[in-house]
C-alpha cells in the first residue's frame, strides 16, 4: 500500500463541533532521520495499518535541514548512521546534503512521500481512555489553519533538542561587542566571514567542523574552549568497504559486513574506554600529536579532565581541524570568558581575543517531546513524573513511544530496533484484541530506587546535565533504563516478552 493510498483510506471524522479530524492507526511526529525510518517500518511491517507523518518544517531532514553552517556533516559513520535496509555507498563521514539525498532516496524508493504532512505544527496531544484515542491538535504553519487528528498510537520521532533556539550562555557585556554574534543553529546564509577575524566558542563536534570549514577564507579563526574534548582523527574512508568493492561484492553485502565490523570495533572501544581509560586516552592523544607535532601543548588544549566516552567522541575526517591549526590558519585557546568587549572577548587570563564575528558553538537546549502539551484523561502530563521503560515508553502513558537514540553509537541504530518492536507490539495488541497498552512498575519493582534519566558518571554532556530535571526517571533494573548499550539491546529487544507484567493491556 503506497503512502498516498494510506492517506486515501482514512476518511475525515467529526470530532467536536465543526472541526473535523482525520484518523490514522499510527501518527508519527517528525520527518527527520527517526520519522522517515519509522514510516518505512510501519509500511513494510504493518501494511494493514494507516499512518501519517506530521512535520513542522516544509521538508524532511530534521537536524540536517535545521543546521546550515559551513561544513555541516555527520560526526559518526554513515554505515551505521544509515538505515540497515538502505546501503550507504559513500565516504563514512557525510555532509548534510549527502544525508538529505540519502533520506530522499529512502522516501522515493519506498513511496513514503504521500504519508508526510509538511508544515504542520503540533500544539497538543490528549489521550482519552474512554475512546482509546489520542487527539492531536495542530496548525498549518503557513496559514495558521487549525488541524485535528486522532490516532490509536502516537510515535514520537521529533528529536530531543529545541530547534527554535540554540543554547548560548549569558556572558557579561555581550551587548557591548561591535561585531556579529552568531549561533551555528541559526547560521545567516548571507554572513560574510571572508577576511574576517572569527572566534568560535566551543569544543564539540560543531566547533571542530566549523573551524576547518571556514579557515581558508577567514583572516584567522580561533577555537575558544573552556575545556578540551576528545576527538578521533582518521581517513574519511573505510578500507574494508573499499576492498570489498574491488572484489565486486554486492553493495547490500558490503553494507552489512562493514556495518558489523564498525559496530564490533565500537563495542570494543567503548569497553576499553571504561576498563582501560588511560590506555585509550593515550591512543587518542597520540593520534592528535601526529598532526600537531611534539612541541604543541597537547596537555593543555586536547587533554580532557574526564575519561574517554564520558562525553561524545567525534570523528574528525582526515584530522582537518588539526591540519588547520598546524598550518597557522586556525588556533585553539583554552581559557574562560571574563566578559565581552567592544573588540571581542576578554579572557580570565587577561588576554583579549579580538574578533569581527563570534560564533557561539555552545550546544543546544534539550526539548522533551517537542514542547507539545500532553494530557492523559484531562490531566496535564509531565514526563519527568514518569519512569521510562527502556527509554521508549513511560509509566502511565498509553499507546505512545519515543525514539531516543544512542550517544556512543549511531542514533539510527535504535530507530531500526524500535521499528521492529513497534511492529511486533501493534500486531500483539491486535492478536489480544487490546486497544490500549501502557507500562507500569511490577510488584517486584515497587521498592526499586528511582534515579535521573542517565548516570552522570557514565555520560554527562552539558545539554543533558542542564535539562535532567525535564526527563523521565529511570530505575535500577535494566528494563527501566535507557542503557545506551546498543550491543546488548540488539539481542534483548527481539526477546522482550510482550506479556510481561510490565505491559498493561486493556
Secondary structure, 3 states (H helix, E strand, C coil): CCHHHHHHCCCEEECCCCCEEEEEEEEEECCCHHHHHHHHHHHHHCCCCCEEEECCCCCCCCHHHHCCCCCCECCCCHHHHCCCCCCCCCCCCCEHHHHHHHHHHHHHHCCCHHHEECCEEEEEEEEECCCCEEEEEEEECCCCCEEEEEEEEEEECCCCEEEEEECCCCCCCHHHCCCEEECHHHCCCCCCCCCCEEEEECCCHHHHHHHHHHCCCCCEEEEEECCCCCEEEECCCCHHHHHHHHCCCCHHHHHHHHHHHHHHHHHHHHHHHHHCHHHHHHHHHHHHHHHHCCCCCHHHHHCCCCCCCCCCCEEEECCHHHHHHHHCCEEEEECCEEEECCCEEEECCCCEEECCEEEECCCEEECHHHHCEEEECCEECCHHHCEEECCCEEECCCCEEECCCCCCCCCHHHHHHHHHHHHHHHHHHHHHCCCCEEECCCHHHCCCCEECCCCCCCCCCHHHHHHHHHCCEEECCHHHCCCCCHHHHHHHHHHCCCCCCCEEEC
